[in-house]
Amino acid sequence: MKFFKSKAAKAAQAAGPEIVELAAPKQPLRYRIKKDLQRNALIYIMLIPVLVYYAIFKFGPMFGLSIAFLDFKPAKGILGSKFVGLKWFKSFFSDYYFKRLLGNTIRIALADLMTFPLPVILALLINELKNKKFSKMAQTIMYVPHFISTVVICGIVISLTSSTGAITQILHTLFGVKEQALLNNPSNFLPIYILTEIWQTLGWNSIIYLSALSGIDQELYDAAKVDGANRWQQCLHVTLPGIAPTIIIMLILKMGKIFNVGYERVMLLYNPAIYNTADVINTYVYRKGLIDAQYSYSTAVGLFNCVVSFALVMITNKISQKVNGSGLW
């Protein structure tokens, strides 16, 4: 027995300090936590405000979701209100406006989703510009609308599409469109909404793809040139695969927001005359909750919206992992 022990000790000693370290007994968890806290104390202190913010403003309000299952009365509070189960969900699913709301939400969301490739295309075009001064100037001009308040943007759009607005007058002169507010026509809402969305967000959304493009190894382009690849082939076989992980992550995040469809912009642009094509789930929640004071009903509708959005994220991420082997997690 002593012979085997001495041989093992000699082998470990001959192998070097690395083997000896690996053979050392593992430190207790409490000791490792204490050592980590001492080493990264400043980082943990900086993390405290972030944790407090999420605890108060993100996780704290989730307790209020319980009113979706209650007949909530502000005077009685959450704990004093009567439990009604799925009553408000059943009421929403049988609501006269349910099909209209769901149809409008899906229609606007799909139209918005079709604009997803535009920031990628814009980033590729900017990346191909040789004149750096012009490239920076173009980027600055395209970023500006993002920093303008949505209220101001929608106010400008309403003014331009009014009966005497510049866009209405141009359409009347060129195509004979009737001189009336374009947003009073239900069929005009979707194109106006999408164009407004593109105008305000296109330049800003391209930033992340420009950052991804800057991270592609230039040696890959040199190798492609040696193989005789032209600019289009380089884009197809080097650039797009290089930014594919970023595109996938952004698409998954986009799917999570698909049922929110920029309800602030919808709310600022629509009016009762075009509810049949412009009213979506989130604007309905706003009206029922804050205007009609139906707190439990509006919470149930909002919770349904969140659950559907979460399911879409999970499904998209799973499909991405199956097809490309990568996802958000």
N, C-alpha and C positions, 0 to 999 in steps of 0.2 A: 504493500500500500504506500509506504514511504517512497519507494522507487518511482511509482507512477506520479506522485505529487511533485517530486523533485524534477522529473522530466517535464511535467506541464509548466512548472515555474520557470525552468530554463528556456523552454520554447517561447513563453510569453516575453521573457526578458530579451531573447534574441530578436523577436519580431519588432521590438521598438516600443516607444511610449504610447503609440496609438492603441495598441492592443491592451496595454495595461489600463488605459483610461476606460476602454470599453468594458473591461472586466470589473471595473470598480462598481460598488453597489450604488443603485439609483437613490438620489436624495429624496427625502419625504416631500410630499406635495406642499405642505405648509412652508417648508424651507424655500422651495422653488418660487412660490408665490411672493414670499417676503423679499427674496433676492430680485425678482422681476420688478416689484414695486419700488425698490430702492434704485434700481437702474433706470427705470422709465417714469420716475415720479412726476416730472414736468409734463410729460405727454398725457398722463392720466388726469392731471389737474386741468389741462387744456380741454380734455374730453368732457369734463363735468358739465359746463354750460350747454353742450350739445345734448347730453343725456337728459338734462333738466328740461330743455326745450321740447324734446320729443315726448318726455313723460307727461308734461303739462298740456301741450297743444296737439299731440298726435294720439297718444294712448289714453290720456285722461278723458277726452270727449267720447271715446268708444263706449263708456258706461251709459251714455245717453241713448245709444242705439236700442236699449231695452224698451224705450217707449214705443217702438214699432210693434211690440207685443202687448201693449197696455192701452187702456182707454185713458190717456193722460190728461189730467186736469192740473194746470199750474198751481192752483190753490192747495191741492193735496200733495203735490210733489210726485217724484218717481216711486218712492216706497209706498205712498198712500193710494196710488191709482190702481184701478181694477185690472187684473190680468185677463186679456181677451184672446190670447193665442194668435192664430193666423188670420184673424178677422179682417185686418186692414189689407193684407196681401190678397185675400180672396176678393175684397171689395175693389181693389185696383185691377185685378185680372178680369173682372166682370164689368168694369167701368166702360161707359159708352165711348170714351176717348182713348181707351187702351190701344186698339189697333192703329189708330191715327198716330199716336205718340210713338209707338214702337216702329211703325213704318217710316215716319219722318226721321227718327233717330238713325235707323239703319241706312236709309237713303243718303242722308247728309254725311254719315260716318264713312260709307263706302266711297262717296265722291271725294271726301277729304283724304281717304287712304290712297286714292289714285294719284294724288299729288306727291306721295312719298318719294318717288324717284327724282323729283325736280331738284331738291338740294344736292343730291349726288351728282346729277348732270351739271349743275352750276359749278360745283367744286371742281369737277374734271375740266370744265372749260376755263375756269380761272387758273387752274394749275398749268394749262397749256400756254398761257400768255407769256410772251417773251419780254415784253416791256414791264418791268417791275413797278415803275411809277404809276403807269396806267392801271395795273392790277390792284395796287393798294387804293387808288382813288375809286375804282369801281367797287371794291369791297366796302369801303367807307360809305359810299352812297347807298348801297344795298342794305347795310346794317342800320341806317338811320330810322326807318319805319318801326323797327323793333323797340326803340327807346321812346316812341311816341305812345301816349296812353291810348288804350283800346277805346275809351270814351271819345277821345279826340278823333281817332281814325274813323270810327263809325259816324261821328258828326260830319266829317268831311265827305264821307260816302253818301250820307243822306242828302247833303247839300248838292253834291254833284249829280245825284239821280232824281232830284226834285223836278217838278214840272218846268221850272225855269233854269235848272242846273246845266252845267256845261256838257256833261255826257248825254243828257236827254236831248239837248239842242243839236249836238253833233249827229246822234242817231236819227233825229227828225229830218235833218238836212240831207243826210246821205241815204237813209233807208225808208224815210217816210213814217217813222215810228210816231205814234200819237203823243202829243205834248201833255203828258201826265206823269205823276211821280211813279218811277219804275218800281219802287218797293210796295206800291199798292196793288201790283199785279202778282198773284201767287206764283205764277210760273217763272218770274224773274228772281225770286229770292235766292234759289240755290246757286245760280251762276254768280250773282253779286256777292254772296257769302264766300264762295270759294275763291273768287278773284281778290276779295279783301284779305282773306287768310293768306293767300300767296304773297300779296304785296307786303304784308306786315312781317311774315315769318321766313320767307324764302332765304334771304341773305343771311340771317342769323343762324338758321338751321344748317347752313352749309359749312359753318366754322369747324364743327367736329370732324367733318369729312376732309377738310383742308388739313387739319392737324394729323389725321390718319395718313393722308398722302405724303406729308413731310417725313413720316416715319418709315417709308418704304426704302429699302436698301438700293442705292443708286447703281450698285454693281449688277443688280438684276437687269436694269435697263441696258447697261453696257453689254451684258451677255446676250440679251435679246437682239441688240444691234448687230453684234458679231454674227448671229445666226440669220441675219437678213430680215428681221421683223421691222415693219413700218410703224408709224405712230399709232395707227388703229390696232394693229396686232399687239403692240406693247401695252396699250390700254386694256385690251381684252385678256391678255395672258399674264400680265404683271400687275397693272394698277388695280383692276377690279378684284382679283384674288387677294391682293394686299390689304384692301379695305373691307373685304367681305365680312370679317368678324364684327367690325364696327357697324356695318349696315344691318346685320342680323340683330345685334343688340338694340339698335334704334328702332327696328321694325317691331320687336317684341314689346318695347316700351310704348310704341305707338298703338299697338293693339290694346294695351291696358287702358289707354285714354280714348279709345274709339267711341265709347258710349257717352263721353263727356262733351264731345263735339263743340268745344269752345262756347259753352252756353252763355258766357258774358256777351260775346259778339252777337249771338242769336238774339238775346234779350234786348240788345241795344238797336238791332236792325229791324226786328219784326214789329207788327202791329196787329190788332184784332182782325183786320181785313184779310190777312194772309196766315192766320193760325192753322188752316187746314194743310199747309205745306211747310210752315216754319216752326210750329210748336213741337218741342222735343221733351224728353223725360225730365231733364234738369230744369227747364223753364217751367214745366208743370209743377215740379216740386217747389220751386220758388213761389209760385202763385198760391198753391195750396197751403204752404207752410207759413209764409210771412204775410201774405195778403189776407187769406181766408182763415188763418190761425188754426188749421187742422194739423196739429203737430204730429200726432201719432200716424195719421195717414201719409203725410209727406215724408216722414222718417222711413216708413215701410217702403215707399216707392224709391227713395234714395238708396236704401239698403239693397233692394232688388237690383238696382243699377250697378252698385259696387260689386255684388256677387257675380253678376254677368261679366263685368270687366275683369275681375280676378280669374274667372274661368277661362276667358279668352287669353290671358297672359299665360296661364298654365298650359293650355292646349298648344299655343304658338311655340312656347319654349320646348315642349315635348316633340313637336314636329321638327323643329330646328335641330334638336339633338339626334333625332332619327336620320334626318337627311344629311346634315353637315357635320354631325358629331360635336357641335358647339352650341351653347345657349347662354342665357343670362345667369344660370346657376347649374 
